[in-house]
Amino acid sequence: MKVLSFLLGVISGLVFVAVMATAAYFYLKRSRNRRANVKGYLDPIPDLTEQQRALVQEIRRTFMPTVEGIRQNLRSRRAELADLLFNERTDRAAIHGAAEKIIKHQSELEREVIAHILEEKEILSASQQRKFYDIIVEQFASEGTGVQGVRRNRT
């Protein structure tokens, strides 16, 4: 009888672990899918009208390729910088020149993002702008882009 009780306990434990692992998998999959559906700062605002959504899509059609081009330039310049940093001969002037190019592209990216945010802000109502503000502050604080160290103290 002891062996049978032991086997039932082991089987029960394995079933419990399998159920918990399955539940965790589906929970994480659902939360990951929710995050994947958010493509822009305005997506979490639930009360956008159809007209506003159409305008947002139009704004993104021009913004996304522009930003992707800048990001590609940043990746190229960073690869160039890495090569310069680890060359046999250190050329500090070339390293500083590559760093300046990176700074130029980062600045260009920031300007594009700011222009994009202002463009999206213009199509929002006052209550939607308050939600948008909260989203932007949260994004900037968590991703380290834009406004550094800003927290939600706005009333």
Residue, then its C-alpha position, 0 to 999 in steps of 0.5 A: m500500500k505504501v508503494l501505491s500511495f507513493l506512486l499516486g503522490v508522484i503522479s499527482g505532483l507531476v500532473f500539478v506541475a504540468v497544469m501549472a506549467t501549461a497555465a504559465y505558458f498560456y498566460l505569458k503567451r497572451s501577455r506577449n501577444r498583447r504587447a506585440n499588438v501595440k505598435g505605437y504610443l497611441d495604441p493603448i488609448p482605447d477611445l480613439t475614433e475611427q477617423q483618429r485611427a486612420l490619421v494615426q496609420e497615415i502618420r505612421r506610414t511616413f514616420m516608420p520608414t524614416v525612423e527605420g532608416i535612421r536606426q539602420n544608419l545608427r547600427s552601421r555607425r556603431a559597427e564602424l565604431a566597434d571596428l575602430l575601437f578594436n583595430e590593431r592601431t588605435d586612431r583616436a581621431a577616427i574613433h571620435g569622428a565615428a562617435e560624432k556621426i552616432i551622436k548626429h544620428q541619435s539627435e536626428l532620431e530624437r527630432e523625428v520622434i518629437a515631431h511624430i509625438l507632436e503630430e499625433k498629439e494634434i489629433l487628440s482630444a484633451s482627455q486623450q492628450r492626458k492619457f498620451y502624456d502618461i504613456i509618453v512619460e512611462q515610455f521615456a522613463s522605462e526605455g531611457t529615451g527622450v526625457q530622462g528620469v521623468r516620473r508621473n508627478r503631474t496632476 
